[in-house]
Amino acid sequence: MTKLNIKKIKSVFLAGVIQGSNRGMVLHQQDYRKELKDLFKKYIPQAEIVDPVEEHPDSAFYDFHKGEEVFFQSIRRCSECDLMVAYLPEASMGTAVEMWECHRNNVPVWTVSPLKENWAVKFLSTQIFQSVEELEAFLRNSSKN
């Protein structure tokens, strides 16, 4: 694994559970997105943060064709960033697809998740953090170098 110099990161794709395994149009809380954005602004201030939920806050309620367009657009965009950060307190099929696309395109994937033995998390992540606090400690230490 090559060490990523956080001072050279120009764009971060923020991925994570939105619907998860919920049936119907039930969404998970998205508070983690603000928390992660605040960390990136503090430790990687030069980076553009690409947040598909911010760009499409009602995407779960789009009709089929608009939803399909946004889904594939997000998959393309994550592979164009310098880093993907995936927040996975539980499994997310959409995030797994994004992680796969980043893996295929050599984009580092940092995953915040307790699911370290889940194969998608284990094999597609460059770094795995058990918590946001662990990610922050890593960023703090990396920013000193």
PyMOL commands that place a pseudoatom at each C-alpha (Angstrom):
pseudoatom trace, name=CA, resn=MET, resi=1, chain=A, elem=C, hetatm=0, pos=[0.000, 0.000, 0.000]
pseudoatom trace, name=CA, resn=THR, resi=2, chain=A, elem=C, hetatm=0, pos=[1.370, 3.375, -1.026]
pseudoatom trace, name=CA, resn=LYS, resi=3, chain=A, elem=C, hetatm=0, pos=[1.028, 6.135, 1.525]
pseudoatom trace, name=CA, resn=LEU, resi=4, chain=A, elem=C, hetatm=0, pos=[-1.269, 8.869, 0.277]
pseudoatom trace, name=CA, resn=ASN, resi=5, chain=A, elem=C, hetatm=0, pos=[-0.011, 12.410, 0.862]
pseudoatom trace, name=CA, resn=ILE, resi=6, chain=A, elem=C, hetatm=0, pos=[-3.120, 14.246, 2.074]
pseudoatom trace, name=CA, resn=LYS, resi=7, chain=A, elem=C, hetatm=0, pos=[-1.612, 17.587, 1.029]
pseudoatom trace, name=CA, resn=LYS, resi=8, chain=A, elem=C, hetatm=0, pos=[-1.870, 16.493, -2.609]
pseudoatom trace, name=CA, resn=ILE, resi=9, chain=A, elem=C, hetatm=0, pos=[-5.538, 15.447, -2.475]
pseudoatom trace, name=CA, resn=LYS, resi=10, chain=A, elem=C, hetatm=0, pos=[-7.627, 17.724, -4.683]
pseudoatom trace, name=CA, resn=SER, resi=11, chain=A, elem=C, hetatm=0, pos=[-10.978, 15.917, -4.492]
pseudoatom trace, name=CA, resn=VAL, resi=12, chain=A, elem=C, hetatm=0, pos=[-12.738, 13.608, -2.048]
pseudoatom trace, name=CA, resn=PHE, resi=13, chain=A, elem=C, hetatm=0, pos=[-15.842, 11.606, -2.921]
pseudoatom trace, name=CA, resn=LEU, resi=14, chain=A, elem=C, hetatm=0, pos=[-18.092, 11.108, 0.094]
pseudoatom trace, name=CA, resn=ALA, resi=15, chain=A, elem=C, hetatm=0, pos=[-19.934, 7.785, -0.066]
pseudoatom trace, name=CA, resn=GLY, resi=16, chain=A, elem=C, hetatm=0, pos=[-22.028, 6.011, 2.498]
pseudoatom trace, name=CA, resn=VAL, resi=17, chain=A, elem=C, hetatm=0, pos=[-25.220, 4.318, 3.467]
pseudoatom trace, name=CA, resn=ILE, resi=18, chain=A, elem=C, hetatm=0, pos=[-28.368, 6.138, 2.336]
pseudoatom trace, name=CA, resn=GLN, resi=19, chain=A, elem=C, hetatm=0, pos=[-31.077, 3.493, 2.123]
pseudoatom trace, name=CA, resn=GLY, resi=20, chain=A, elem=C, hetatm=0, pos=[-29.052, 0.485, 3.259]
pseudoatom trace, name=CA, resn=SER, resi=21, chain=A, elem=C, hetatm=0, pos=[-31.251, -2.557, 3.714]
pseudoatom trace, name=CA, resn=ASN, resi=22, chain=A, elem=C, hetatm=0, pos=[-34.368, -0.539, 4.427]
pseudoatom trace, name=CA, resn=ARG, resi=23, chain=A, elem=C, hetatm=0, pos=[-37.419, -1.505, 2.451]
pseudoatom trace, name=CA, resn=GLY, resi=24, chain=A, elem=C, hetatm=0, pos=[-39.323, 1.214, 0.724]
pseudoatom trace, name=CA, resn=MET, resi=25, chain=A, elem=C, hetatm=0, pos=[-38.354, 4.860, 0.872]
pseudoatom trace, name=CA, resn=VAL, resi=26, chain=A, elem=C, hetatm=0, pos=[-36.846, 4.847, 4.364]
pseudoatom trace, name=CA, resn=LEU, resi=27, chain=A, elem=C, hetatm=0, pos=[-33.508, 6.636, 4.574]
pseudoatom trace, name=CA, resn=HIS, resi=28, chain=A, elem=C, hetatm=0, pos=[-30.726, 6.505, 7.148]
pseudoatom trace, name=CA, resn=GLN, resi=29, chain=A, elem=C, hetatm=0, pos=[-29.726, 9.642, 8.984]
pseudoatom trace, name=CA, resn=GLN, resi=30, chain=A, elem=C, hetatm=0, pos=[-27.186, 11.558, 6.927]
pseudoatom trace, name=CA, resn=ASP, resi=31, chain=A, elem=C, hetatm=0, pos=[-25.659, 13.565, 9.817]
pseudoatom trace, name=CA, resn=TYR, resi=32, chain=A, elem=C, hetatm=0, pos=[-22.348, 11.779, 9.299]
pseudoatom trace, name=CA, resn=ARG, resi=33, chain=A, elem=C, hetatm=0, pos=[-21.860, 13.677, 6.052]
pseudoatom trace, name=CA, resn=LYS, resi=34, chain=A, elem=C, hetatm=0, pos=[-21.538, 17.050, 7.809]
pseudoatom trace, name=CA, resn=GLU, resi=35, chain=A, elem=C, hetatm=0, pos=[-19.203, 15.539, 10.406]
pseudoatom trace, name=CA, resn=LEU, resi=36, chain=A, elem=C, hetatm=0, pos=[-16.948, 14.106, 7.691]
pseudoatom trace, name=CA, resn=LYS, resi=37, chain=A, elem=C, hetatm=0, pos=[-17.036, 17.304, 5.622]
pseudoatom trace, name=CA, resn=ASP, resi=38, chain=A, elem=C, hetatm=0, pos=[-15.960, 19.289, 8.682]
pseudoatom trace, name=CA, resn=LEU, resi=39, chain=A, elem=C, hetatm=0, pos=[-12.984, 16.920, 9.122]
pseudoatom trace, name=CA, resn=PHE, resi=40, chain=A, elem=C, hetatm=0, pos=[-11.965, 17.267, 5.476]
pseudoatom trace, name=CA, resn=LYS, resi=41, chain=A, elem=C, hetatm=0, pos=[-12.234, 21.061, 5.630]
pseudoatom trace, name=CA, resn=LYS, resi=42, chain=A, elem=C, hetatm=0, pos=[-9.988, 21.037, 8.695]
pseudoatom trace, name=CA, resn=TYR, resi=43, chain=A, elem=C, hetatm=0, pos=[-7.329, 18.551, 7.546]
pseudoatom trace, name=CA, resn=ILE, resi=44, chain=A, elem=C, hetatm=0, pos=[-7.606, 18.617, 3.739]
pseudoatom trace, name=CA, resn=PRO, resi=45, chain=A, elem=C, hetatm=0, pos=[-8.806, 22.199, 3.147]
pseudoatom trace, name=CA, resn=GLN, resi=46, chain=A, elem=C, hetatm=0, pos=[-7.618, 22.305, -0.457]
pseudoatom trace, name=CA, resn=ALA, resi=47, chain=A, elem=C, hetatm=0, pos=[-9.861, 19.413, -1.494]
pseudoatom trace, name=CA, resn=GLU, resi=48, chain=A, elem=C, hetatm=0, pos=[-13.205, 19.714, -3.213]
pseudoatom trace, name=CA, resn=ILE, resi=49, chain=A, elem=C, hetatm=0, pos=[-15.702, 17.484, -1.411]
pseudoatom trace, name=CA, resn=VAL, resi=50, chain=A, elem=C, hetatm=0, pos=[-18.031, 15.693, -3.790]
pseudoatom trace, name=CA, resn=ASP, resi=51, chain=A, elem=C, hetatm=0, pos=[-21.183, 14.728, -1.895]
pseudoatom trace, name=CA, resn=PRO, resi=52, chain=A, elem=C, hetatm=0, pos=[-23.847, 13.157, -4.106]
pseudoatom trace, name=CA, resn=VAL, resi=53, chain=A, elem=C, hetatm=0, pos=[-26.480, 13.579, -1.386]
pseudoatom trace, name=CA, resn=GLU, resi=54, chain=A, elem=C, hetatm=0, pos=[-25.801, 17.309, -1.219]
pseudoatom trace, name=CA, resn=GLU, resi=55, chain=A, elem=C, hetatm=0, pos=[-26.097, 17.505, -4.994]
pseudoatom trace, name=CA, resn=HIS, resi=56, chain=A, elem=C, hetatm=0, pos=[-29.222, 15.314, -5.087]
pseudoatom trace, name=CA, resn=PRO, resi=57, chain=A, elem=C, hetatm=0, pos=[-30.913, 15.444, -1.660]
pseudoatom trace, name=CA, resn=ASP, resi=58, chain=A, elem=C, hetatm=0, pos=[-34.138, 13.891, -2.956]
pseudoatom trace, name=CA, resn=SER, resi=59, chain=A, elem=C, hetatm=0, pos=[-32.536, 11.260, -5.186]
pseudoatom trace, name=CA, resn=ALA, resi=60, chain=A, elem=C, hetatm=0, pos=[-34.176, 8.327, -3.387]
pseudoatom trace, name=CA, resn=PHE, resi=61, chain=A, elem=C, hetatm=0, pos=[-37.510, 9.728, -4.546]
pseudoatom trace, name=CA, resn=TYR, resi=62, chain=A, elem=C, hetatm=0, pos=[-36.558, 10.306, -8.194]
pseudoatom trace, name=CA, resn=ASP, resi=63, chain=A, elem=C, hetatm=0, pos=[-38.458, 8.447, -10.897]
pseudoatom trace, name=CA, resn=PHE, resi=64, chain=A, elem=C, hetatm=0, pos=[-36.751, 5.434, -12.476]
pseudoatom trace, name=CA, resn=HIS, resi=65, chain=A, elem=C, hetatm=0, pos=[-34.977, 7.268, -15.303]
pseudoatom trace, name=CA, resn=LYS, resi=66, chain=A, elem=C, hetatm=0, pos=[-33.696, 10.198, -13.216]
pseudoatom trace, name=CA, resn=GLY, resi=67, chain=A, elem=C, hetatm=0, pos=[-32.621, 7.789, -10.451]
pseudoatom trace, name=CA, resn=GLU, resi=68, chain=A, elem=C, hetatm=0, pos=[-30.742, 5.628, -12.945]
pseudoatom trace, name=CA, resn=GLU, resi=69, chain=A, elem=C, hetatm=0, pos=[-28.984, 8.691, -14.378]
pseudoatom trace, name=CA, resn=VAL, resi=70, chain=A, elem=C, hetatm=0, pos=[-27.895, 9.897, -10.918]
pseudoatom trace, name=CA, resn=PHE, resi=71, chain=A, elem=C, hetatm=0, pos=[-26.803, 6.396, -9.821]
pseudoatom trace, name=CA, resn=PHE, resi=72, chain=A, elem=C, hetatm=0, pos=[-24.456, 5.941, -12.795]
pseudoatom trace, name=CA, resn=GLN, resi=73, chain=A, elem=C, hetatm=0, pos=[-23.284, 9.565, -12.597]
pseudoatom trace, name=CA, resn=SER, resi=74, chain=A, elem=C, hetatm=0, pos=[-22.198, 8.983, -8.973]
pseudoatom trace, name=CA, resn=ILE, resi=75, chain=A, elem=C, hetatm=0, pos=[-20.341, 5.829, -9.935]
pseudoatom trace, name=CA, resn=ARG, resi=76, chain=A, elem=C, hetatm=0, pos=[-18.450, 7.714, -12.649]
pseudoatom trace, name=CA, resn=ARG, resi=77, chain=A, elem=C, hetatm=0, pos=[-17.683, 10.683, -10.401]
pseudoatom trace, name=CA, resn=CYS, resi=78, chain=A, elem=C, hetatm=0, pos=[-16.221, 8.635, -7.557]
pseudoatom trace, name=CA, resn=SER, resi=79, chain=A, elem=C, hetatm=0, pos=[-13.648, 7.124, -9.914]
pseudoatom trace, name=CA, resn=GLU, resi=80, chain=A, elem=C, hetatm=0, pos=[-12.554, 10.615, -11.015]
pseudoatom trace, name=CA, resn=CYS, resi=81, chain=A, elem=C, hetatm=0, pos=[-11.677, 11.776, -7.474]
pseudoatom trace, name=CA, resn=ASP, resi=82, chain=A, elem=C, hetatm=0, pos=[-8.339, 11.473, -5.697]
pseudoatom trace, name=CA, resn=LEU, resi=83, chain=A, elem=C, hetatm=0, pos=[-9.878, 9.731, -2.679]
pseudoatom trace, name=CA, resn=MET, resi=84, chain=A, elem=C, hetatm=0, pos=[-13.131, 8.063, -1.739]
pseudoatom trace, name=CA, resn=VAL, resi=85, chain=A, elem=C, hetatm=0, pos=[-14.287, 7.953, 1.874]
pseudoatom trace, name=CA, resn=ALA, resi=86, chain=A, elem=C, hetatm=0, pos=[-17.041, 5.416, 2.561]
pseudoatom trace, name=CA, resn=TYR, resi=87, chain=A, elem=C, hetatm=0, pos=[-19.109, 5.581, 5.748]
pseudoatom trace, name=CA, resn=LEU, resi=88, chain=A, elem=C, hetatm=0, pos=[-20.579, 2.134, 6.374]
pseudoatom trace, name=CA, resn=PRO, resi=89, chain=A, elem=C, hetatm=0, pos=[-22.120, 1.454, 9.782]
pseudoatom trace, name=CA, resn=GLU, resi=90, chain=A, elem=C, hetatm=0, pos=[-23.897, -1.326, 7.870]
pseudoatom trace, name=CA, resn=ALA, resi=91, chain=A, elem=C, hetatm=0, pos=[-23.741, -2.781, 4.381]
pseudoatom trace, name=CA, resn=SER, resi=92, chain=A, elem=C, hetatm=0, pos=[-24.698, -0.588, 1.436]
pseudoatom trace, name=CA, resn=MET, resi=93, chain=A, elem=C, hetatm=0, pos=[-24.995, -2.032, -2.044]
pseudoatom trace, name=CA, resn=GLY, resi=94, chain=A, elem=C, hetatm=0, pos=[-24.603, 1.356, -3.767]
pseudoatom trace, name=CA, resn=THR, resi=95, chain=A, elem=C, hetatm=0, pos=[-21.475, 2.185, -1.784]
pseudoatom trace, name=CA, resn=ALA, resi=96, chain=A, elem=C, hetatm=0, pos=[-20.056, -1.268, -2.552]
pseudoatom trace, name=CA, resn=VAL, resi=97, chain=A, elem=C, hetatm=0, pos=[-20.459, -0.558, -6.285]
pseudoatom trace, name=CA, resn=GLU, resi=98, chain=A, elem=C, hetatm=0, pos=[-18.698, 2.791, -5.851]
pseudoatom trace, name=CA, resn=MET, resi=99, chain=A, elem=C, hetatm=0, pos=[-15.910, 1.125, -3.865]
pseudoatom trace, name=CA, resn=TRP, resi=100, chain=A, elem=C, hetatm=0, pos=[-15.472, -1.455, -6.634]
pseudoatom trace, name=CA, resn=GLU, resi=101, chain=A, elem=C, hetatm=0, pos=[-15.285, 1.253, -9.289]
pseudoatom trace, name=CA, resn=CYS, resi=102, chain=A, elem=C, hetatm=0, pos=[-12.640, 3.141, -7.289]
pseudoatom trace, name=CA, resn=HIS, resi=103, chain=A, elem=C, hetatm=0, pos=[-10.679, -0.084, -6.774]
pseudoatom trace, name=CA, resn=ARG, resi=104, chain=A, elem=C, hetatm=0, pos=[-10.744, -0.767, -10.529]
pseudoatom trace, name=CA, resn=ASN, resi=105, chain=A, elem=C, hetatm=0, pos=[-9.506, 2.777, -11.214]
pseudoatom trace, name=CA, resn=ASN, resi=106, chain=A, elem=C, hetatm=0, pos=[-6.790, 2.860, -8.511]
pseudoatom trace, name=CA, resn=VAL, resi=107, chain=A, elem=C, hetatm=0, pos=[-8.584, 5.474, -6.417]
pseudoatom trace, name=CA, resn=PRO, resi=108, chain=A, elem=C, hetatm=0, pos=[-7.798, 4.957, -2.712]
pseudoatom trace, name=CA, resn=VAL, resi=109, chain=A, elem=C, hetatm=0, pos=[-10.805, 4.009, -0.576]
pseudoatom trace, name=CA, resn=TRP, resi=110, chain=A, elem=C, hetatm=0, pos=[-10.857, 4.893, 3.106]
pseudoatom trace, name=CA, resn=THR, resi=111, chain=A, elem=C, hetatm=0, pos=[-13.711, 3.134, 4.854]
pseudoatom trace, name=CA, resn=VAL, resi=112, chain=A, elem=C, hetatm=0, pos=[-15.187, 4.067, 8.227]
pseudoatom trace, name=CA, resn=SER, resi=113, chain=A, elem=C, hetatm=0, pos=[-16.911, 0.907, 9.387]
pseudoatom trace, name=CA, resn=PRO, resi=114, chain=A, elem=C, hetatm=0, pos=[-17.091, -1.740, 12.095]
pseudoatom trace, name=CA, resn=LEU, resi=115, chain=A, elem=C, hetatm=0, pos=[-17.525, -4.298, 9.274]
pseudoatom trace, name=CA, resn=LYS, resi=116, chain=A, elem=C, hetatm=0, pos=[-13.794, -4.961, 8.822]
pseudoatom trace, name=CA, resn=GLU, resi=117, chain=A, elem=C, hetatm=0, pos=[-14.396, -8.656, 8.019]
pseudoatom trace, name=CA, resn=ASN, resi=118, chain=A, elem=C, hetatm=0, pos=[-16.993, -7.930, 5.320]
pseudoatom trace, name=CA, resn=TRP, resi=119, chain=A, elem=C, hetatm=0, pos=[-15.300, -8.892, 2.054]
pseudoatom trace, name=CA, resn=ALA, resi=120, chain=A, elem=C, hetatm=0, pos=[-16.230, -5.711, 0.161]
pseudoatom trace, name=CA, resn=VAL, resi=121, chain=A, elem=C, hetatm=0, pos=[-14.874, -3.621, 3.032]
pseudoatom trace, name=CA, resn=LYS, resi=122, chain=A, elem=C, hetatm=0, pos=[-11.805, -5.802, 3.592]
pseudoatom trace, name=CA, resn=PHE, resi=123, chain=A, elem=C, hetatm=0, pos=[-10.698, -6.214, -0.025]
pseudoatom trace, name=CA, resn=LEU, resi=124, chain=A, elem=C, hetatm=0, pos=[-11.743, -2.885, -1.571]
pseudoatom trace, name=CA, resn=SER, resi=125, chain=A, elem=C, hetatm=0, pos=[-10.520, -0.537, 1.179]
pseudoatom trace, name=CA, resn=THR, resi=126, chain=A, elem=C, hetatm=0, pos=[-7.076, 1.005, 1.238]
pseudoatom trace, name=CA, resn=GLN, resi=127, chain=A, elem=C, hetatm=0, pos=[-7.587, 1.981, 4.896]
pseudoatom trace, name=CA, resn=ILE, resi=128, chain=A, elem=C, hetatm=0, pos=[-10.270, 0.876, 7.357]
pseudoatom trace, name=CA, resn=PHE, resi=129, chain=A, elem=C, hetatm=0, pos=[-11.190, 3.005, 10.358]
pseudoatom trace, name=CA, resn=GLN, resi=130, chain=A, elem=C, hetatm=0, pos=[-13.432, 1.677, 13.129]
pseudoatom trace, name=CA, resn=SER, resi=131, chain=A, elem=C, hetatm=0, pos=[-14.858, 5.137, 13.821]
pseudoatom trace, name=CA, resn=VAL, resi=132, chain=A, elem=C, hetatm=0, pos=[-14.863, 8.760, 12.721]
pseudoatom trace, name=CA, resn=GLU, resi=133, chain=A, elem=C, hetatm=0, pos=[-12.623, 9.467, 15.727]
pseudoatom trace, name=CA, resn=GLU, resi=134, chain=A, elem=C, hetatm=0, pos=[-10.054, 6.980, 14.421]
pseudoatom trace, name=CA, resn=LEU, resi=135, chain=A, elem=C, hetatm=0, pos=[-10.189, 8.643, 10.998]
pseudoatom trace, name=CA, resn=GLU, resi=136, chain=A, elem=C, hetatm=0, pos=[-9.660, 12.041, 12.614]
pseudoatom trace, name=CA, resn=ALA, resi=137, chain=A, elem=C, hetatm=0, pos=[-6.621, 10.788, 14.545]
pseudoatom trace, name=CA, resn=PHE, resi=138, chain=A, elem=C, hetatm=0, pos=[-5.182, 9.454, 11.273]
pseudoatom trace, name=CA, resn=LEU, resi=139, chain=A, elem=C, hetatm=0, pos=[-5.804, 12.778, 9.513]
pseudoatom trace, name=CA, resn=ARG, resi=140, chain=A, elem=C, hetatm=0, pos=[-4.292, 14.727, 12.404]
pseudoatom trace, name=CA, resn=ASN, resi=141, chain=A, elem=C, hetatm=0, pos=[-1.133, 12.612, 12.314]
pseudoatom trace, name=CA, resn=SER, resi=142, chain=A, elem=C, hetatm=0, pos=[-0.929, 12.718, 8.513]
pseudoatom trace, name=CA, resn=SER, resi=143, chain=A, elem=C, hetatm=0, pos=[-1.263, 16.498, 8.423]
pseudoatom trace, name=CA, resn=LYS, resi=144, chain=A, elem=C, hetatm=0, pos=[1.825, 16.866, 10.637]
pseudoatom trace, name=CA, resn=ASN, resi=145, chain=A, elem=C, hetatm=0, pos=[4.042, 15.154, 8.053]
for i in range(1, 145): cmd.bond("trace and resi %d" % i, "trace and resi %d" % (i + 1))
show_as sticks, trace
zoom trace
